[in-house]
Amino acid sequence: MSYQELLLKVLGLAIAISMMLLLTHVLGLAQTAIHHVESKAVLPLSLWDDPQPASVTRKEVESLGTAPDLDIHAFTILARVLKDSRLAPTSLDYADVMKNQGELINKYVGQWTLEGDLSKKVEELLWTNSLIYGVGGSEAKGQFDSDFFL
């Protein structure tokens, strides 16, 4: 295979991936436009009022039983969520979870910031999402069920 043929294949693959990502975003926007909001506590409307991301106050962090830190890794926050008995599963219905635990989830989400190296923060989120997806979809029978929500 010549260098030009390889380059054309790579470019074709890059275009295909770009189109799939674009389609995913378009479908997400379409779904957002036609569905009512069930997670006002996690994504409050006030989020769109201030161009600066909201930060969690020291008092809110202390109320969760955690020490304040400027750069908390997403795995650390996930571990805190798993240890918090108030977030023990009582319902698998998304609307119920948002209604009953949305504010608490929002406090945990607020602990994570984009401070520091952006590429490392993006990698951190990708690993966290992969962990949630992989562990959340694993079943004792050895099957994988990818039906989950974040």
C-alpha positions in Angstrom: 0.0 0.0 0.0 1.4 3.4 -1.0 1.7 6.3 1.3 -1.0 8.2 -0.6 -3.5 5.2 -0.3 -2.8 5.0 3.4 -3.3 8.7 3.8 -6.7 8.5 1.9 -7.8 5.7 4.1 -6.9 7.6 7.3 -8.6 10.7 6.0 -11.7 8.7 5.1 -11.8 7.2 8.6 -11.3 10.6 10.2 -14.2 12.0 8.1 -16.4 9.1 9.0 -15.7 9.5 12.7 -16.3 13.2 12.5 -19.7 12.6 10.9 -20.6 10.1 13.6 -19.7 12.5 16.3 -21.6 15.3 14.6 -24.7 13.0 14.2 -24.4 12.1 17.9 -24.5 15.7 18.9 -27.4 16.5 16.6 -29.4 13.6 18.0 -28.6 14.7 21.5 -29.8 18.3 20.8 -32.9 16.9 19.2 -33.6 14.7 22.2 -33.0 17.7 24.5 -35.4 19.9 22.5 -38.4 17.5 22.7 -38.1 16.1 26.3 -39.0 17.8 29.5 -36.3 18.5 32.2 -36.1 15.9 34.9 -32.8 17.0 36.4 -33.3 20.6 37.5 -31.3 20.0 40.6 -28.2 18.7 38.7 -28.5 21.2 35.8 -30.3 24.2 37.2 -31.6 26.8 34.8 -29.3 29.3 36.6 -26.4 27.5 35.1 -27.1 29.3 31.9 -27.2 32.8 33.5 -23.6 33.0 34.6 -20.8 32.4 32.1 -18.5 31.3 34.9 -19.1 27.8 36.3 -20.5 27.7 39.8 -18.2 26.5 42.5 -19.0 24.6 45.6 -18.5 26.6 48.8 -16.2 25.3 51.6 -19.3 24.8 53.9 -21.0 22.6 51.2 -17.9 20.5 50.8 -17.5 20.1 54.6 -21.2 19.1 54.9 -20.4 16.2 52.6 -17.7 15.1 55.1 -14.8 15.8 52.8 -11.8 18.1 53.1 -11.7 21.1 50.7 -9.2 20.6 47.9 -8.6 22.7 44.8 -8.1 19.9 42.4 -10.2 16.8 43.3 -9.8 13.9 40.9 -13.0 12.5 39.4 -12.2 9.0 40.8 -12.1 10.5 44.3 -15.5 12.1 43.9 -16.9 8.8 42.5 -15.5 7.0 45.5 -17.2 9.5 47.8 -20.5 9.0 46.0 -20.2 5.2 46.4 -19.5 5.6 50.2 -22.5 8.0 50.7 -25.4 6.0 52.1 -27.8 8.7 51.1 -27.2 7.7 47.5 -27.9 4.0 48.0 -30.1 2.9 45.1 -33.8 3.0 46.0 -35.1 3.5 42.5 -33.8 2.9 39.0 -36.1 5.5 37.5 -34.1 8.6 36.4 -36.9 11.0 37.3 -37.1 9.6 40.9 -33.3 9.7 41.3 -33.2 13.3 40.2 -36.1 14.3 42.4 -34.8 12.6 45.5 -31.0 12.9 45.2 -30.5 15.5 42.5 -29.3 18.3 44.9 -26.8 15.9 46.6 -25.5 14.7 43.2 -25.1 18.4 42.2 -22.9 19.0 45.3 -20.7 16.1 44.3 -20.5 17.3 40.7 -19.6 20.8 41.9 -16.4 19.4 43.6 -14.9 18.7 40.2 -13.3 21.6 38.4 -11.5 22.3 35.2 -8.5 23.8 37.0 -5.2 22.7 35.7 -4.2 20.9 32.5 -7.3 20.7 30.3 -6.1 17.6 28.4 -5.6 15.7 31.8 -9.0 16.8 33.0 -10.6 15.5 29.8 -8.7 12.2 30.1 -9.9 12.0 33.7 -13.5 12.3 32.6 -13.1 9.7 29.9 -11.6 7.2 32.4 -14.4 7.9 34.9 -17.1 7.5 32.3 -15.4 4.2 31.1 -15.3 3.0 34.7 -19.0 3.8 35.3 -19.9 2.2 32.0 -17.8 -0.9 32.5 -18.6 -1.6 36.1 -22.2 -0.5 35.8 -22.8 -2.8 32.9 -21.2 -5.9 34.4 -23.4 -8.6 35.7 -22.7 -11.6 37.9 -23.8 -13.9 35.0 -20.8 -12.7 33.0 -23.0 -10.8 30.5 -22.6 -7.1 29.8 -25.6 -4.8 29.9 -24.8 -1.4 28.5 -28.2 0.1 29.6 -27.2 2.9 32.0 -27.4 6.6 32.5 -24.9 9.1 33.8 
